[in-house]
Amino acid sequence: MARLEQQEAEADAAESAALDALMAARAKKDRLRKQRKQLKRREQEWVDESAYLSTSEPARSARSAWTF
């Protein structure tokens, strides 16, 4: 009987460790997704800024006249 209780306790400990590992992996995945989204946003801002800077001055002036 004591052996079965010990095995059950070991199984509980293994389950707990597995759940901890799963939660850590999910947290890491969430952080990486957030970083990827931030990088995509920065990249798009850079592309938008580059496109803006590559237009001629009259085109920029005309565009800025319509910006509120």
SEMAR-279635 format. One record per residue: residue number from 1; x, y, z of N, C-alpha, C in turn. Coordinates in Angstrom, 3 decimals. Layout:
! SEMAR-279635
TORSE NUM X Y Z X Y Z X Y Z
...
//
This chain:
! SEMAR-279635
TORSE 1 0.810 -1.195 0.000 0.000 0.000 0.000 0.858 1.265 0.000
TORSE 2 1.894 1.283 0.831 2.775 2.449 0.897 3.477 2.658 -0.438
TORSE 3 3.794 1.564 -1.111 4.456 1.666 -2.412 3.541 2.334 -3.437
TORSE 4 2.273 1.972 -3.430 1.317 2.595 -4.348 1.167 4.084 -4.056
TORSE 5 1.138 4.440 -2.792 1.038 5.853 -2.417 2.278 6.620 -2.868
TORSE 6 3.435 5.986 -2.757 4.676 6.623 -3.196 4.663 6.821 -4.711
TORSE 7 4.209 5.809 -5.440 4.134 5.916 -6.896 3.144 7.006 -7.309
TORSE 8 2.041 7.083 -6.594 1.060 8.125 -6.886 1.650 9.511 -6.616
TORSE 9 2.386 9.646 -5.532 3.030 10.923 -5.212 4.062 11.286 -6.275
TORSE 10 4.814 10.299 -6.752 5.799 10.544 -7.812 5.106 10.959 -9.106
TORSE 11 3.974 10.318 -9.406 3.215 10.683 -10.602 2.670 12.104 -10.482
TORSE 12 2.197 12.454 -9.290 1.717 13.824 -9.057 2.845 14.840 -9.245
TORSE 13 4.026 14.509 -8.739 5.174 15.411 -8.881 5.571 15.554 -10.345
TORSE 14 5.548 14.454 -11.082 5.888 14.505 -12.510 4.857 15.326 -13.274
TORSE 15 3.589 15.146 -12.926 2.526 15.914 -13.566 2.696 17.404 -13.279
TORSE 16 3.011 17.730 -12.052 3.216 19.123 -11.667 4.392 19.734 -12.426
TORSE 17 5.472 18.978 -12.538 6.645 19.468 -13.274 6.309 19.672 -14.747
TORSE 18 5.525 18.756 -15.311 5.134 18.882 -16.719 4.254 20.109 -16.929
TORSE 19 3.337 20.354 -16.004 2.481 21.539 -16.107 3.292 22.825 -15.974
TORSE 20 4.261 22.829 -15.070 5.143 23.994 -14.927 5.906 24.249 -16.221
TORSE 21 6.406 23.174 -16.836 7.143 23.312 -18.095 6.226 23.827 -19.199
TORSE 22 5.002 23.338 -19.234 4.033 23.798 -20.230 3.734 25.282 -20.061
TORSE 23 3.524 25.705 -18.834 3.239 27.119 -18.577 4.431 27.997 -18.948
TORSE 24 5.630 27.540 -18.661 6.830 28.300 -19.022 6.961 28.392 -20.537
TORSE 25 6.668 27.301 -21.234 6.752 27.304 -22.696 5.712 28.244 -23.292
TORSE 26 4.518 28.238 -22.733 3.473 29.145 -23.227 3.851 30.603 -22.997
TORSE 27 4.416 30.892 -21.845 4.838 32.266 -21.550 5.927 32.707 -22.519
TORSE 28 6.875 31.815 -22.801 7.943 32.136 -23.750 7.364 32.365 -25.140
TORSE 29 6.440 31.519 -25.533 5.796 31.658 -26.843 5.054 32.986 -26.939
TORSE 30 4.351 33.362 -25.879 3.634 34.641 -25.860 4.596 35.820 -25.976
TORSE 31 5.726 35.756 -25.252 6.730 36.831 -25.342 7.284 36.934 -26.759
TORSE 32 7.565 35.787 -27.383 8.112 35.798 -28.738 7.101 36.343 -29.738
TORSE 33 5.841 35.983 -29.578 4.802 36.519 -30.464 4.696 38.034 -30.315
TORSE 34 4.763 38.509 -29.080 4.689 39.947 -28.833 5.876 40.662 -29.478
TORSE 35 7.072 40.088 -29.334 8.261 40.678 -29.951 8.124 40.711 -31.467
TORSE 36 7.597 39.608 -32.043 7.430 39.548 -33.496 6.459 40.621 -33.961
TORSE 37 5.349 40.802 -33.240 4.379 41.834 -33.603 4.999 43.223 -33.524
TORSE 38 5.791 43.465 -32.468 6.447 44.766 -32.326 7.426 45.005 -33.467
TORSE 39 8.188 43.972 -33.836 9.139 44.118 -34.933 8.427 44.374 -36.255
TORSE 40 7.317 43.680 -36.488 6.551 43.913 -37.717 6.019 45.337 -37.751
TORSE 41 5.547 45.820 -36.596 5.025 47.183 -36.525 6.137 48.192 -36.811
TORSE 42 7.308 47.981 -36.202 8.447 48.883 -36.445 8.889 48.826 -37.900
TORSE 43 8.901 47.617 -38.457 9.294 47.471 -39.857 8.331 48.238 -40.758
TORSE 44 7.031 48.118 -40.488 6.049 48.828 -41.298 6.207 50.335 -41.145
TORSE 45 6.486 50.803 -39.942 6.721 52.235 -39.736 7.936 52.690 -40.530
TORSE 46 8.982 51.862 -40.543 10.183 52.206 -41.292 9.883 52.252 -42.788
TORSE 47 9.127 51.271 -43.280 8.761 51.243 -44.698 7.931 52.471 -45.038
TORSE 48 6.962 52.785 -44.191 6.122 53.959 -44.439 6.957 55.237 -44.453
TORSE 49 7.877 55.352 -43.496 8.730 56.538 -43.432 9.647 56.608 -44.646
TORSE 50 10.193 55.474 -45.060 11.072 55.444 -46.230 10.311 55.850 -47.480
TORSE 51 9.081 55.367 -47.614 8.266 55.728 -48.775 7.966 57.220 -48.752
TORSE 52 7.691 57.751 -47.575 7.413 59.175 -47.441 8.637 59.997 -47.830
TORSE 53 9.801 59.590 -47.349 11.016 60.350 -47.626 11.450 60.236 -49.080
TORSE 54 11.031 59.162 -49.760 11.454 58.984 -51.146 10.570 59.750 -52.128
TORSE 55 9.444 60.303 -51.667 8.593 61.077 -52.568 9.181 62.470 -52.741
TORSE 56 8.779 63.128 -53.802 9.294 64.471 -54.066 8.723 65.460 -53.051
TORSE 57 9.392 66.577 -52.886 8.952 67.598 -51.934 7.554 68.112 -52.268
TORSE 58 7.224 68.423 -53.543 5.851 68.881 -53.836 4.802 67.830 -53.465
TORSE 59 5.129 66.558 -53.693 4.168 65.505 -53.341 3.992 65.437 -51.834
TORSE 60 5.084 65.585 -51.075 4.978 65.567 -49.615 4.169 66.760 -49.132
TORSE 61 4.409 67.918 -49.726 3.680 69.118 -49.313 2.193 68.966 -49.594
TORSE 62 1.883 68.430 -50.758 0.475 68.229 -51.100 -0.160 67.220 -50.152
TORSE 63 0.566 66.162 -49.836 0.031 65.139 -48.940 -0.163 65.704 -47.533
TORSE 64 0.809 66.490 -47.056 0.705 67.010 -45.692 -0.404 68.049 -45.573
TORSE 65 -0.770 68.680 -46.666 -1.849 69.659 -46.624 -3.173 68.988 -46.283
TORSE 66 -3.284 67.699 -46.598 -4.522 66.966 -46.335 -4.457 66.157 -45.046
TORSE 67 -3.359 66.250 -44.312 -3.217 65.509 -43.060 -3.785 66.327 -41.913
TORSE 68 -4.603 65.711 -41.120 -5.226 66.419 -39.995 -4.618 65.985 -38.709
//
